[in-house]
Amino acid sequence: MKKGFLFAAILLVAASFSNTASAQVKIGYFDDQSVIALFPGIQEKLDTVLKSYAQDSLQDEYNYTLKDYQVKDSIYKRDSADLSKRPKALQMATDDLNRLKYKLINWQQYQQQSMEQKQESLLMPYRQKIATALGEVVTEQKYTMVLKAESLSPYTQPSIVDNLTIRVAMKLKLPLPKEIEDAFKAATGGAPAAKPAAAAKKG
């Protein structure tokens, strides 16, 4: 899924900054694509809608464009002698024909861009929910800066506590892998109590 425009490479949260020069900088990291992937059934929904869009809307548009080009090309050839006597009409007819030809020649690129735009329109409601939740997390936890997770060096191991992807997912009540949820709870002091059987063995 293509990334949207709601999250810049570095998100500065000015509202969380203290006005004092000695304010402590608290940095979190976030990946909106990982949160989107957690919405139940979202990939299936995208696949179904985009497949239908490609087979129906875009295919119809291609067929119409091709037919339009063929008709206008035929007229252009038939009336070329007459058009040559009218420079303005000739230029308009030539430009129109070239526009259609260019679209057909570059159809794959046009189709890809159209598919990406369609996907973004489908994802917009999810991105808005995520942006709202992220803003709440940043305010509640007093983060002064949020980095895109992909901008972090692969050689660094940032604390899971500052993984805002997890915090946002939990705020939106999205299902997380159990091992990630358990590790986050343990790191933040929210680990579940030991089971009775385990406690008995320790005794």
GIKAZI-V146491 format. One record per backbone hydrogen bond with DSSP energy under -0.5 kcal/mol. CO is the residue of the C=O (numbers start at 0). NH is the residue of the N-H. E is the energy in kcal/mol with one decimal. If there is no record, write none. Layout:
CO | NH | E
CO | NH | E
//
This chain:
5 | 7 | -0.5
8 | 147 | -1.9
9 | 11 | -0.7
10 | 12 | -0.6
10 | 145 | -2.5
11 | 13 | -1.0
12 | 15 | -1.3
13 | 16 | -1.5
19 | 22 | -1.5
23 | 25 | -0.5
24 | 26 | -0.5
25 | 143 | -2.2
25 | 144 | -1.7
27 | 146 | -2.8
28 | 163 | -2.2
28 | 164 | -0.7
29 | 148 | -2.6
30 | 34 | -1.2
31 | 35 | -2.5
32 | 36 | -2.0
34 | 37 | -1.5
34 | 38 | -0.5
35 | 38 | -1.5
38 | 41 | -1.9
40 | 44 | -2.1
41 | 45 | -2.6
42 | 46 | -2.6
43 | 47 | -2.3
44 | 48 | -2.5
45 | 49 | -2.8
46 | 50 | -2.0
47 | 51 | -2.0
48 | 52 | -2.4
49 | 53 | -2.4
50 | 54 | -2.4
51 | 55 | -2.4
51 | 56 | -0.5
52 | 57 | -2.5
53 | 58 | -0.8
55 | 59 | -2.5
56 | 60 | -2.2
57 | 61 | -2.5
58 | 62 | -2.5
59 | 63 | -2.4
60 | 64 | -2.6
61 | 65 | -2.8
62 | 66 | -2.3
63 | 67 | -2.7
64 | 68 | -2.4
65 | 69 | -2.5
66 | 70 | -2.4
67 | 71 | -2.3
68 | 72 | -2.8
69 | 73 | -1.9
70 | 74 | -2.2
71 | 75 | -2.5
72 | 76 | -2.2
73 | 77 | -2.2
74 | 78 | -2.7
76 | 79 | -0.6
78 | 82 | -3.0
79 | 83 | -2.0
81 | 84 | -1.2
82 | 85 | -1.8
85 | 89 | -2.5
86 | 90 | -2.4
87 | 91 | -2.2
88 | 92 | -2.4
89 | 93 | -2.4
90 | 94 | -2.6
91 | 95 | -2.3
92 | 96 | -2.1
93 | 97 | -2.6
94 | 98 | -2.2
95 | 99 | -1.8
96 | 100 | -2.3
97 | 101 | -2.7
98 | 102 | -1.9
99 | 103 | -2.1
100 | 104 | -2.7
101 | 105 | -2.2
103 | 106 | -1.3
105 | 109 | -2.3
106 | 110 | -3.3
107 | 111 | -2.3
108 | 112 | -2.4
109 | 113 | -2.3
110 | 114 | -2.4
111 | 115 | -2.2
112 | 116 | -2.3
113 | 117 | -2.3
114 | 118 | -2.5
115 | 119 | -2.4
116 | 120 | -2.0
117 | 121 | -1.7
118 | 122 | -2.1
119 | 123 | -1.4
122 | 126 | -2.7
123 | 127 | -2.3
124 | 128 | -1.7
125 | 129 | -2.4
126 | 130 | -2.7
127 | 131 | -2.1
128 | 132 | -2.4
129 | 133 | -2.8
130 | 134 | -2.3
131 | 135 | -1.9
132 | 136 | -2.4
133 | 137 | -2.8
134 | 138 | -2.0
135 | 139 | -2.8
136 | 140 | -2.8
137 | 141 | -0.6
137 | 142 | -2.0
143 | 12 | -1.1
144 | 27 | -2.5
145 | 10 | -2.8
146 | 29 | -2.6
147 | 150 | -1.7
148 | 151 | -1.4
152 | 155 | -1.7
158 | 161 | -1.2
159 | 162 | -1.6
161 | 28 | -2.4
161 | 163 | -1.3
162 | 165 | -0.7
162 | 166 | -1.3
163 | 167 | -2.7
164 | 168 | -2.1
165 | 169 | -2.4
166 | 170 | -2.1
167 | 171 | -2.2
168 | 173 | -2.9
169 | 172 | -1.0
176 | 179 | -0.6
176 | 180 | -2.4
177 | 181 | -2.9
178 | 182 | -2.1
179 | 183 | -2.4
180 | 184 | -2.4
181 | 185 | -2.4
182 | 186 | -2.1
183 | 187 | -1.9
184 | 189 | -3.7
184 | 190 | -0.8
185 | 188 | -0.8
194 | 198 | -2.4
195 | 199 | -2.4
196 | 200 | -1.8
197 | 201 | -1.6
198 | 202 | -1.4
//
